[in-house]
Amino acid sequence: MQIFVERTPEFNDWFEGLNLKDQLQIDSRIQRIRDHAHFGDPKVLGEGLAELRWKNGR
């Protein structure tokens, strides 16, 4: 299964405001989703939408 991850302008604006450590953690998580379809423990919101949860509160 191949996963397509789209970065919206809103995401990019938010992402660019983060510090480098947080950016690297998020990039790593997105890469695991792309490469292995590993979402971790998402919260299903309905209608095919889910929210990624982070243990560190992000």
Order of alpha helices (4+ residues) and beta strands (2+ residues): alpha-alpha-beta-beta
